[in-house]
Amino acid sequence: MPDIAIIGGGLAGGLTALAITRAAPQLSVRLFEAGDSFGGNHRWSWFEGDLDPRETALLDPFHKTQWSGGNEVRFPAHERRLEGNYRSLDSRDFDAALRRLLPQEAIRTGSRVVGLDGQGVTLESGERIAAKAVIDCRDAVPSEHLEGGWQVFLGQHLRTAEPHGIDRPVIMDAAVDQPGAYRFVYLLPLGADEIFVEDTYYADSPVLDAPELRERIAVYCAEKGWRTETLHEETGVLPVITGGDFSAYRASLASPGVALAGARGGFVHPLTSYTLPIAAENALAIAGACAKDLSSLPDFVEERAYAHWKRTAYYRLLGKMLFEAAKPAERYRVFERFYRLPEPLISRFYAARSTPLDKLRILTGKPPVPVGRAIKALLGKGAPLVQG
């Protein structure tokens, strides 16, 4: 019988499994993933300064792309180069590293869990596996208990016929058409003739029209003079949380005696859907708790979830302004104004570590949304985060 069963081999589950095997090698772990590989089909990115030394050490064994020349943002009325160095991890490299780093018996891909409780899990095959502790790290799900909008994206790893000329990440190129949502193109140069291009939308509905987004990427590349071939593609529809009843949300997904963690447990940046720094921090905290007392793990994670919800309230407020006060085609102005602020403030924002002074600074000055609409948004109830 394993000591710990982790359900969901995505970023949160995989990092948690790795952190536990390092912090408490005496504990046996099983990492259950429904798919054939860990991490799914994703790319996770972060700024170098987002991670503390322990979190950086946790990510060290993973092959990742690293840039040392800063990053850029582009808006209709403002362009800026920032100094923060950037990192990116492809899920295929995530899978390869976990298979190398975890004990062989810990790897349980192709194992869909259909039932779980505080004493173990039941697989789709009918197999029952007992465990002393169970951690649910499956993907986030739509919920009527939460409010907000959606981040919809399609990304392509492209090879260009000639060098593309992009030498540093472009975090947001919002100098593009704004078709009823905040749209930006995200660029990661992966080589002189390889580049990752992602078309992203802060949209009111979770509709992803893949053919349309592919066409928009093709038009964008053509305007840059790039002749391309597609090497890989990924898509995503992520919730952008602006409010809701967190207790009801957690209760709707809870299983007695199970620690509910990862994005499913609410451990995300509510405005950016940024997860890697939060996942690394949480993985190390859970590993430390496991090394001390498995029986108290569900309560430990529950307390962390509520503390995280409280700590990120400010970002939900900003999301509310974005979705409910700004007109869809004008949402880019919110970020355009934000990127005129001091770079240390911007860095702390992405890491969800804004200081009280940062929060005040973001809200002072000429507002990028009409005051009347802002007041109405603050007083109103947001749209439920349900798909259809």
N, C-alpha and C positions, 0 to 999 in steps of 0.2 A: 504494500500500500504506500503510495507516495505521500510525502508530508503536505505538499501544496499542489493543487490543480489550478492552472491559469487558463481561462477560456478566452480565446481571441488572440491570435498571433500577429496583431498589428503592431504599431509603434509602441503603444503603452504596454501591451502584454509582453512583447519581446524584450523591451528594456527592463521590465520588472523581473522577468525570468533570469536575465543575465545578471542584474544587480543582486538578486537573491543568491545565485550560485557563487557569486564572489564574496558577499558579506557573510553568508552562512553555508559554507560548502558541506556541512554535515546534514543539511536538509535536502531531501530529494524533491525535484520539481518535474511536473509534466505540463507542457505548453500545447494546448489543443487548438488547432486551426482547421476550420472547415475546408479551406482551399488547399491547393497543392503546394503553396509556398507561403512563407511568412511575409507580412507587409502588404499583400495585395498588389495593386498596380498604382503606385504613388511615388511622389517625390516630396521629401520634406526638406525645408531650408531654414536657416537661422543665421543671425549675426554672431560673429565670434564672441562679442561681449555679452551675449545672452546667457552663457553658461559659466558657472563658477568652476574652480579647478576640479572638484570631484565629478561634476557633471561632464566636463570636458574629458576626463579620464574614462568615464563610462562609454563615451562615443569614440574614443581613440581607435579601438580595433576595427571600426567600420571604414571601409574604403569610401571616400567621399571626394567631391570636387571642392576645391578651395581657391578663393580669389583673395589677393592681397592688395588690390588697387582701388578699394572702396567700391561705391555703388552710385547709381544715378536714379533720378526721378525726372519725369517730363510731364508738363501740363501746358494747356494752351497759353497761359500767361506767365509761366515760371518753369525754369529748368534748374537743376541743382545737382552738383556732385557732392556726395557725402563720404566721410572717411571710413566708416564702418566696414570691416572685411566680412565676407559672406561665405557660407558653407552650404552644401547641398548633398543629400543622401538619397540615392535611388533605391527603391524597394528591392530590386534584384540583388543589390550589394548588401542590403539589410538581411535578406534571406540567406545569402551565402555566408555571411559572418556568423549569424546565429547557429547555422548548421556546423560551423567550425568550432564555435566557442562553448556551446551548450553540451552537456553529456548526451550521448546518443539516445539514452532511454527517455530523455526529456522531450524529444522531438516527436510530436504527434500531429503531423499534417494530414489532410484528408480525413479529419475526424470531427464530424459535425456533432455538437452537443445539443441535445433536444430537451434535457432536463438537468437541473442542478439544485443543490441544497447545501447546507452546511457540512454534510458528511460525504459529499462526492458528486459525481456527474454521471449522466446516462447518455451514451452515444446513440446516434441514429441507427446504428447496427443492432442496438439492444444491449450492448455491453455496458455493465455498470462498473465504475471505477471509484472505489472509496478513497477519501483523502482527509487529512486532518484539518486542512483549510482550503477554501475555494475562493478564487478572485475572478470576478467577471470583468473582463476588459474588452468586451465586444464593441462593435461600432455604435455610435450614437444613432438614435432613432427619432423620427418625427413624433411630436407630442402636443396634444391639446393643452397641456399644462404650461407650456412655454410659449413666449411671444417673440416675434422678430421677422427677419427676412432670410434671404438665402445668398450664398456665394456659389455661383455656378461657373464651371471652367472646363476648358478642353485644352490640353497641352500636347505639343508634338516635338519630339526629338528629330531634328532635321539635319540633313547633310546638304551643304550648299556647293554649287558647281565651282565657285571661286571663294576666296576668303571673305567672310561676311563683315569684317571690320569692327565688330563689337568686342571690346577688350575688358569690359567689366559688367557685372550684373546691372540690369535696368529693372528696378523693383516695380516701378509703375510708369508705363508710357501711356498717359491719359490724354495725349494730344491726338486722339482718334475720335471717330464718331461716337456719340453717346445715345444709343438707340433705346431710350426709355428705361435706362438703368445706369449705374455708375460702371463704366467699362474702362478697362486698361489692359494693355499687353505687357506681359512679364517676359524678360529675356535673360537667359543664362548662357553665356558662351562656353561651350564644352570642348572647344578646340578651334583651330583657325577656320575649319570648314564644317564645324558641327555646332548647332545651337538649339537650345530648348526655347520654344515660343509657346506661351500660354495666353489664351484669350479668356479674360475673367470678368464676371459681372456681379455687382451687388444688386440683386433683382428681388422684386416683390413675390415672385412665384418660383417654384423649384423646377422649372421647365428647362431642360437641356436639349437644344436642337443641334445635334452633332453635325449634320451636313451644313447647316448655316454657319456654325462656328468654324468648321474647316474652311469654308469659302472665305470667311473674314480673315483667317490666318493667311490664306493664299493671296488675298488682295494686299494685306499688309506686307508680305514678303516681296510681292511684285513691285510695290511702291518703293521698297528699299533696293530694288534691283537684284534680288536674290533668286536664283533658279534652284529649286530644292527637290529633294526626295525625302519621304517620311520613313524614318527608321523605327519609331515607336510612338505610341499614343496613349494618353490617359485622360480620364474625365472625372469630374467630381461635382457633387451637390452637397454643400455643407450648410448647416444652420448658422445663422448669425443671431445670437440671442440678445434680445432687448429687454426682457422682463419675464414675468410669470411666477408661478407658485412652485418653487424649487422642492419644497417638502412633498407636494403632491406628485411631482415628476419622479423624484427618487422612490417614493412609495409605490408608484405604478410599475417600476422595474425591479423592485427589491425581491430577493428570495431570502427566507430566514437563514441567518448564519453565514450569508455570502457577502464578501467585501465587494462593493460595487465601485469600480475604478475606471480609469481611462476616459475617453470622450463620452462614453455611455453614462458614466458617473458624474459628468459635468466638469471634468478637468480640461477645459479649453479656454483660450482667450475668446471671450464672447463676441468681440467685434471683428477681429482678424481671422478667427478660426485657426490661429497659430497654435501648434500643439507641442512641438519638439522640446522647447525649454521646460514646459510644464510637465511633459511626460518624463523627462530625465529627472527633474526634481522629485516628482512623486515616486518614481521607481526606487530611488535611493532611500526615500523616507519609508516606503513599504518594506524594503529589504531590511532596514534597520529594525523595524518593528517585528518582522518575522524572526530575526535572530534572537529576540528577547522573549516573545510570548505569542504563539500562534492563536491562542484562544481569544485574545483581545483584538485581533486584527480587524474584524468587521466594524467595531466601534471606533478604532483608530482611523480607518479610512473614512467613515461617516463624518467624524469630526473635521477631518481635512477637507472633505467636500463642502461642508457648510462654511468653513473658514475661507475657502477659495471663492465660493459664491459671494460672500460678504466683501472680500478683497477686490473683486472685479465688478462691483456695482457701478463704479464710475464709467467703465467701458460700455456697460449696457445702456447707461444714460446717453452716451455719445451715439451709440447705435440707434437709439430711439430718435435722436435728432436727425440722423442720416436718413432713416427710412420713413419717418412720419412728418418731419418738418421740411426737408429738402425735396424739391421737385425732382423726379427721377433723372431727367436730363441735366439737372444742375448739381447733382450730388458730387461731382468731381470737385466743385469749389470748396467743399469741406476739406478734402485732402490737399488741395492746392494751397489753401491757407495753412493747414497743419504743417506742411513741408517748408514753410518759411520760418518755423520756430527753431530754437537752438538744437543742434544735433544730439547732445546728451539727453535732452528731454525726449526726442524721438526714439532714441535707443531704449530708454526706460519704458516708454509706451509699449513697444513691441514685446518687451520681456514681461509686461504686466506688472511693472514695478514703479509706476509713476508716483512721485512724491506729492504731498499736499500742494506745494508750490507749483509743481508741474500742472496739476489739475486746474489750479486757478489760472495759470498762464494760458492754457489751451482755451479757456472760456472767456478770457478778457479780450477787449478790442472789438472791432466791427464784426458782428456775427455773420457767418457765411450763409445763414438761412433767415427768412423773414421772422421777426420777433413774434408776430401773431401766430404764425404756424408753429413756432417753437413752443409757445405757451400751450397751445392746443395739444401738441404732441405729448408734453409732460403730463397734462391732465387726463389724456385719453388712454384707452386700452389698445395695445398693439394686436396685430394679426396673429392668430395661433399658428405655431410651427407644425402644420400638417400638410401632407402632400395630397392635394386635391380635395 
